[in-house]
Amino acid sequence: MSWGMSYSRVFWLFYQILHFTPLFVNPEGCKNMVFKVLVKGKTLENHVFEMVEVTDDAHCESLCFLDDRCISYNYYRSAGEEKYMCELSDSDHFMHPGDLVDRPGVIYRSAQNTCDCPKNSKCRYNFVDNTHRCECLPGFTGDQCQTKWLRVANSTEVCIGGKNNQFGRFTIPVACHVLNFKLVYVSGGGISWADGDTKAYWGTTNRHNNKDLNLHITDADNNRISPPPDFPLTGNTYMIYQLPGVTNMDPELTFPELSPPLAVTAGKEFRIWVDEDLNNIYEEVNEGQTRADVWIKKY
């Protein structure tokens, strides 16, 4: 008997013990995956998170069983037919029927589950208690993963200065409703109110408080949009504000959610201001700049 065949049988025996013995020992706490669907000549595309070499189909099934992300798998021989390959997927043909496509020589198998997650999400299935949860794909959010973060700013970062009308300008390319604005730091040392002050990406450190934020988004006529005009400010003659859990040196700044969402026409211009530059007060000694990507959450 060859070593490869011996290894395959040992692995298969180990898998059977691991997979079935707990059913009798602890029926309420065992993981139970039933691979009822077997389709030859088909493969599930766009959902493979890992591809590994295996000894046989049972080996591939065991790897799916051992990985909590796995719901289905593709099993096939490599082009030269010297290797058996296993592709583990975190979805199946029920959730994404259009991704099950023809592929000669491939066997597709799917574990029985009750996933009913919406579009733009992944299903995380618990094969112990037959429950599941839905996780929105990166860039999407909301109860039904219906809202999407969209990078704007003319596909380049925006430069924000602190004086002489050095606002950052961007436009939104599509007609939509905006729920949030978000800035993602790209470069620049940050902004300060005075010589000697420590610079920060999103606000001043003049009050020695790293929670102070000073950036405001306006329309092309300099009407404040976000935070909205009625948002609580902590400064007297300035427009300093704070957000829970946010500092002025975080890599991202997500502005407060707009309620109601802001209706925007395609090509509408917006500006990002430092408060003193917007109000034309005490801006002469401001220094520095921040470069950031602009994102919007839309639906």
Number of C-alpha atoms within 10 A of each C-alpha: 5 7 8 10 12 11 12 17 16 12 16 19 13 12 19 13 11 16 17 13 13 15 14 9 10 10 12 11 12 18 21 19 20 12 16 10 12 14 14 16 14 20 25 28 17 12 18 17 12 12 15 12 16 20 18 19 19 18 20 23 25 18 19 23 23 13 11 14 18 26 25 25 30 26 28 25 17 14 9 6 9 8 14 18 20 28 25 24 22 21 28 26 18 14 16 14 10 10 17 17 13 12 14 11 15 20 20 23 24 25 22 17 18 13 20 13 18 16 13 18 19 20 22 19 21 16 20 13 12 14 12 16 13 18 18 21 13 11 13 19 19 10 10 15 20 15 20 21 20 18 21 18 21 15 10 13 22 23 19 26 24 28 24 13 16 17 24 22 21 24 18 22 17 14 13 16 18 22 21 20 23 19 21 18 21 15 14 17 14 23 25 25 23 17 10 9 16 15 24 23 30 29 27 28 20 15 10 10 12 18 22 26 27 23 27 25 24 21 17 14 9 15 15 19 17 20 20 17 12 8 12 12 17 13 12 7 10 14 21 21 18 18 14 6 7 15 20 24 18 15 13 19 22 15 19 15 16 16 10 9 15 15 11 16 14 11 13 14 17 22 22 26 25 31 22 23 19 24 15 12 12 13 19 14 11 21 19 17 25 22 21 24 21 28 19 22 22 23 16
